[in-house]
């Protein structure tokens, strides 16, 4: 029995993370620019076996399976994996498999996978070096890893704009030490490179991706506000606040997002890393 990533496992199997399943299409639409860049950089061949880490509801696993021999998606969230399996059945993709597993500790078959991919699913490990080393063991010799992860929160308008507006009216939640498990844990490129090389990877390349995304995947400002309230940051900001303060904060978020409204939806800047490495 291991205690690795216990807090993350508890969170991603709680009602707090249910929004990822209930609003799957919004997350997919919002993250589509990065999914395209990820899969384009991966250059998956028809004979290759793919391991998708932190696959969530399976979007990138299913896309990879369409052009691969086999694609295995893993995630610590049982509700997300259940939804991913349903989607594979709906599409008749027999070569797309899903397992509830922690990439840091899972007993992968060694030297099986040609490529490891991830769309924002690898920033949550208690021990990133151990996790990357475990994934490396699962890869064939000279296998490759390709993933996207967020840059620092200060470089991401889609979080900074609504978060700053809300934080003027409600207590700021504890964010932990720099590099603590969370969406922006790998925001420092130097630290990210050191983690990968410390796990035994070589030929590490880290490319900045500057883009814009539609908060909530599109829709009105009110849609974007409600979506923000459902995110982990929104929940943390409003959890211990008085109702009157929450109301003020929501109004502030609405005002802050209004200038970013476009015909497609609320569009804000986003910054990620596209990472490549070799076993």
C-alpha positions as CSV (number, residue, x, y, z in Angstrom):
1,X,0.0,0.0,0.0
2,X,1.3,3.5,-0.9
3,X,0.3,6.9,0.3
4,X,1.6,8.6,-2.9
5,X,-0.6,11.3,-4.3
6,X,-3.3,10.5,-1.7
7,X,-4.7,14.1,-1.7
8,X,-4.9,14.1,-5.5
9,X,-6.6,10.7,-5.6
10,X,-9.1,11.9,-3.0
11,X,-9.8,15.1,-4.8
12,X,-10.2,13.6,-8.3
13,X,-12.6,11.0,-7.0
14,X,-14.8,13.5,-5.1
15,X,-17.8,15.6,-6.1
16,X,-15.4,18.6,-6.3
17,X,-14.0,17.2,-9.6
18,X,-17.3,16.0,-11.0
19,X,-17.4,19.1,-13.3
20,X,-14.7,17.5,-15.5
21,X,-17.2,14.8,-16.4
22,X,-20.4,16.9,-16.4
23,X,-18.7,19.6,-18.5
24,X,-16.5,17.4,-20.7
25,X,-17.3,19.3,-23.9
26,X,-16.5,22.6,-22.4
27,X,-13.0,21.5,-21.3
28,X,-12.4,19.8,-24.6
29,X,-13.4,22.9,-26.6
30,X,-11.3,25.1,-24.3
31,X,-8.2,23.0,-24.6
32,X,-8.5,22.1,-28.2
33,X,-5.7,24.3,-29.5
34,X,-3.3,22.5,-27.2
35,X,-4.6,19.0,-27.9
36,X,-4.0,19.7,-31.6
37,X,-0.4,20.9,-31.0
38,X,0.2,17.8,-28.7
39,X,-1.0,15.3,-31.3
40,X,0.7,17.0,-34.1
41,X,4.1,17.0,-32.3
42,X,3.6,13.3,-31.2
43,X,3.5,12.1,-34.9
44,X,2.0,8.8,-33.8
45,X,2.5,6.0,-36.3
46,X,0.1,3.2,-37.1
47,X,2.3,0.5,-35.5
48,X,2.9,2.4,-32.2
49,X,1.6,1.8,-28.7
50,X,0.6,5.0,-26.9
51,X,0.3,5.6,-23.1
52,X,-1.8,8.7,-22.3
53,X,-1.1,10.0,-18.8
54,X,-3.9,11.8,-16.9
55,X,-6.2,11.1,-19.8
56,X,-9.3,12.4,-18.0
57,X,-12.4,11.6,-20.0
58,X,-10.3,10.2,-22.8
59,X,-10.2,12.8,-25.5
60,X,-6.6,12.6,-26.4
61,X,-6.5,8.8,-26.0
62,X,-9.3,8.3,-28.4
63,X,-7.7,10.7,-30.9
64,X,-4.4,8.8,-30.6
65,X,-6.1,5.4,-30.9
66,X,-7.5,6.4,-34.3
67,X,-4.0,6.3,-35.7
68,X,-2.1,3.9,-33.5
69,X,-1.9,0.2,-32.9
70,X,-3.0,0.6,-29.3
71,X,-3.7,3.4,-26.9
72,X,-3.9,3.1,-23.1
73,X,-5.3,6.0,-21.1
74,X,-4.7,6.2,-17.4
75,X,-6.1,8.5,-14.7
76,X,-6.6,8.4,-11.0
77,X,-10.2,9.5,-11.4
78,X,-12.7,6.6,-11.5
79,X,-15.6,8.8,-12.8
80,X,-13.4,10.1,-15.6
81,X,-12.2,6.7,-16.6
82,X,-15.8,5.4,-16.6
83,X,-16.8,8.2,-19.0
84,X,-13.7,7.5,-21.2
85,X,-14.7,3.8,-21.5
86,X,-18.2,4.8,-22.5
87,X,-16.9,7.1,-25.2
88,X,-14.6,4.4,-26.6
89,X,-17.6,2.0,-26.8
90,X,-19.7,4.6,-28.4
91,X,-17.1,5.1,-31.1
92,X,-16.3,1.4,-31.5
93,X,-12.6,2.0,-30.9
94,X,-11.5,-1.5,-29.7
95,X,-7.8,-0.4,-29.5
96,X,-8.5,2.3,-26.9
97,X,-8.2,1.0,-23.4
98,X,-8.6,2.8,-20.1
99,X,-7.4,2.0,-16.6
100,X,-7.6,3.7,-13.2
101,X,-4.0,4.0,-12.3
102,X,-1.5,6.4,-10.7
103,X,1.4,7.0,-13.2
104,X,3.8,7.5,-10.2
105,X,3.3,4.0,-8.8
106,X,1.6,1.9,-11.4
107,X,3.4,-1.4,-12.2
108,X,3.6,-0.9,-15.9
109,X,4.9,-3.6,-18.2
110,X,8.5,-2.5,-18.9
111,X,9.6,-1.3,-22.4
112,X,6.1,-1.7,-23.9
113,X,5.0,1.8,-25.1
114,X,6.5,3.7,-28.0
115,X,5.3,7.0,-26.8
116,X,3.9,8.7,-23.7
117,X,1.6,11.6,-24.2
118,X,-0.3,13.9,-21.9
119,X,-2.6,16.9,-22.2
120,X,-2.2,18.8,-18.9
121,X,-2.3,15.5,-16.9
122,X,1.2,15.3,-15.4
123,X,1.4,18.3,-13.0
124,X,-0.1,16.6,-10.0
125,X,2.6,14.2,-8.7
126,X,3.9,14.2,-5.1
127,X,7.2,13.1,-6.5
128,X,7.6,14.1,-10.2
129,X,11.0,12.5,-10.6
130,X,9.6,9.1,-9.4
131,X,6.6,9.5,-11.7
132,X,8.7,10.4,-14.7
133,X,11.1,7.5,-14.0
134,X,8.2,5.1,-13.7
135,X,6.9,6.3,-17.1
136,X,10.3,6.0,-18.6
137,X,10.5,2.3,-17.6
138,X,7.2,1.8,-19.4
139,X,8.7,3.1,-22.7
140,X,10.6,1.2,-25.3
141,X,14.3,1.9,-25.7
142,X,14.6,5.3,-27.5
143,X,10.9,5.8,-26.9
144,X,9.6,9.3,-26.7
145,X,7.5,11.5,-24.4
146,X,5.5,14.4,-25.7
147,X,3.2,16.4,-23.4
148,X,1.8,19.9,-22.7
149,X,1.7,21.5,-19.3
150,X,0.9,25.0,-18.2
151,X,3.5,27.8,-17.8
152,X,3.3,29.8,-14.6
153,X,-0.1,31.2,-13.5
154,X,1.2,34.8,-14.1
155,X,1.5,34.0,-17.8
156,X,-2.1,32.7,-18.1
157,X,-4.8,35.4,-18.4
158,X,-7.5,32.8,-18.4
159,X,-6.8,32.1,-14.7
160,X,-5.2,35.5,-13.7
161,X,-8.0,37.8,-14.9
162,X,-11.0,36.1,-13.1
163,X,-8.9,35.0,-10.2
164,X,-7.5,38.4,-9.4
165,X,-11.0,40.0,-9.7
166,X,-12.4,37.5,-7.3
167,X,-9.6,37.7,-4.8
168,X,-10.2,41.4,-4.2
169,X,-13.4,40.4,-2.4
170,X,-12.8,36.9,-0.8
171,X,-9.9,35.4,1.2
172,X,-7.1,34.1,-0.9
173,X,-6.7,30.3,-0.5
174,X,-3.5,28.6,0.4
175,X,-1.6,27.8,-2.8
176,X,1.2,25.8,-1.3
177,X,4.9,26.0,-2.1
178,X,6.2,26.7,-5.7
179,X,6.1,23.4,-7.6
180,X,3.5,21.8,-5.3
181,X,1.1,19.5,-7.1
182,X,-1.4,21.4,-9.1
183,X,-2.1,22.9,-12.6
184,X,1.0,25.1,-12.6
185,X,3.5,22.8,-10.8
186,X,5.7,22.6,-13.9
187,X,5.5,26.2,-14.9
188,X,9.3,26.8,-14.3
189,X,11.0,25.5,-17.4
190,X,14.4,25.1,-15.7
191,X,12.8,23.0,-12.9
192,X,10.9,20.9,-15.5
193,X,14.0,20.1,-17.4
194,X,15.8,19.1,-14.2
195,X,13.0,16.8,-13.2
196,X,13.0,15.0,-16.6
197,X,16.8,14.6,-16.7
198,X,16.8,13.5,-13.1
199,X,14.4,10.8,-14.1
200,X,16.7,9.6,-16.8
201,X,15.3,11.3,-19.9
202,X,17.5,12.8,-22.6
203,X,17.1,15.1,-25.6
204,X,14.7,17.3,-23.5
205,X,13.1,20.1,-25.5
206,X,10.8,22.6,-24.0
207,X,9.0,24.9,-26.4
208,X,6.7,27.8,-25.3
209,X,3.2,27.8,-26.7
210,X,1.4,31.1,-26.6
211,X,-2.3,30.9,-27.6
212,X,-5.7,32.0,-26.6
213,X,-8.5,29.9,-25.3
214,X,-12.3,30.2,-24.9
215,X,-13.1,30.2,-21.2
216,X,-15.8,27.5,-20.8
217,X,-15.3,26.5,-24.4
218,X,-17.5,29.4,-25.7
219,X,-20.7,31.1,-24.8
220,X,-21.6,34.2,-22.9
221,X,-19.9,36.0,-20.1
222,X,-22.3,34.4,-17.7
223,X,-21.4,31.0,-19.0
224,X,-17.7,31.8,-18.4
225,X,-18.5,33.1,-14.9
226,X,-20.4,29.9,-14.0
227,X,-17.6,27.8,-15.4
228,X,-15.0,29.6,-13.4
229,X,-17.1,29.0,-10.2
230,X,-17.0,25.3,-11.0
231,X,-13.2,25.1,-11.3
232,X,-10.9,24.1,-8.5
233,X,-9.7,27.7,-8.3
234,X,-13.2,29.0,-8.1
235,X,-14.2,26.5,-5.5
236,X,-11.2,27.3,-3.4
237,X,-11.8,31.1,-3.6
238,X,-15.4,30.9,-2.6
239,X,-15.4,27.9,-0.1
240,X,-15.0,29.9,3.1
241,X,-16.4,33.2,2.0
242,X,-19.5,34.9,3.3
243,X,-22.4,34.8,0.8
244,X,-22.4,38.6,0.4
245,X,-18.6,38.5,-0.4
246,X,-19.1,35.8,-2.9
247,X,-21.8,37.9,-4.6
248,X,-19.4,40.8,-4.8
249,X,-16.7,38.6,-6.1
250,X,-18.9,37.1,-8.8
251,X,-19.9,40.6,-10.0
252,X,-16.2,41.5,-10.1
253,X,-15.4,38.5,-12.2
254,X,-18.2,39.3,-14.6
255,X,-16.9,42.9,-15.0
256,X,-13.4,41.6,-15.5
257,X,-14.3,39.1,-18.2
258,X,-16.7,41.4,-20.2
259,X,-13.9,43.2,-22.2
260,X,-12.7,39.8,-23.4
261,X,-16.1,38.8,-24.9
262,X,-15.9,37.9,-28.6
263,X,-18.6,36.4,-31.0
264,X,-17.2,33.0,-30.1
265,X,-17.1,33.5,-26.4
266,X,-14.8,34.9,-23.7
267,X,-11.3,34.6,-25.2
268,X,-8.2,35.0,-22.9
269,X,-4.5,34.5,-23.3
270,X,-2.9,31.1,-22.3
271,X,0.7,29.9,-22.1
272,X,1.9,26.3,-22.0
273,X,5.0,24.3,-22.6
274,X,5.3,21.7,-25.4
275,X,7.8,19.2,-24.0
276,X,9.6,16.5,-25.9
277,X,12.0,14.0,-24.4
278,X,13.6,10.6,-25.2
279,X,14.1,7.5,-23.0
